[in-house]
Amino acid sequence: MIDDYERQLLLIRCRDKENGTEKCAKYWDEKYKMEKYIIKIKSEEKKETYIIREIILYNNSSKKQRKIQQIHF
C-alpha cells in the first residue's frame, strides 16, 4: 500500500508489543525481505517521545527504490 500510493511519510502510532501481544509487524529491522520488496533502514534518530527513521523501499519487480520517512510514536 505504501508503494501503491507512493507515500513518502509513514506514521506509526502503536508499540510493537503491548502486554506481551504483538501489535504490529516489525518490518523496520536492519533489513527485511519480502517477495516483492526489500526494506532497509538508512537512519534512525531517537527523540524523547518518538523515533524518526529513514527507510529505503526497494521494489524487486520494478527495480525502483525510494525513501520513506517513518515517525514512530
N, C-alpha and C positions, 0 to 999 in steps of 0.2 A: 504494500500500500504506500509506503514512503517513496518507493521508486516510481510506482504507477502515477502518482500525482506530483512527482518531482519536488517533494518537500525539502526544505533546507534547514528547518528547525523542528526539533522533536522535544516535547515536554513530558517528563516522567513524574507523576505525582503520587507514586506509591513506593514503599520499600520492597526490596527483593523478597524478603520473608517477613511475616508477621505472626507471632505466636507459634513458630515452627511450621507454618504453612507457606508454601511458595506462592507469591502473589503475581510475579511476572518473570518471564524467562530472561536470564542474564546473558544477552547476546553481545554485550559490550566488553567481554573479556579481551585479552590481548589480541586474539584473532579467532574469529568464529566463522566456520564454513557451513554453507547450506548448498543444496543442489544448484540453485540459481545465483547465489550471492556469496561474496566473501566480505566480511565486516572487520575492519581493523581500527584500533584506537590510535589516533595520531597524537593526541594530547589529552591531559586530564588536569583540571585545576580545581582543587578543593577549597571551597569557601566555608564560612561558618555554618550556614544552614542549607547549602546546596552544592552541587558539583557541576562543572561545565566540562563537557567532553567534545572534542572534535573527532568525528568518525569519518572514515573513508569507506564508502559503499561501492563495491566493485561488482558489476553485473556480468556474470560469466557468459550469458547469451549474447548480449550486445557488445561486450568488451569495453564498456564505458565505466568510468568511475567518477564519483562526485563526493564533495564534502558535505557533511551534515553536522549541525551543531545540536548537541543534546544537553538539555538542562534537567538535572535530576534533583527534585526536591525531597 
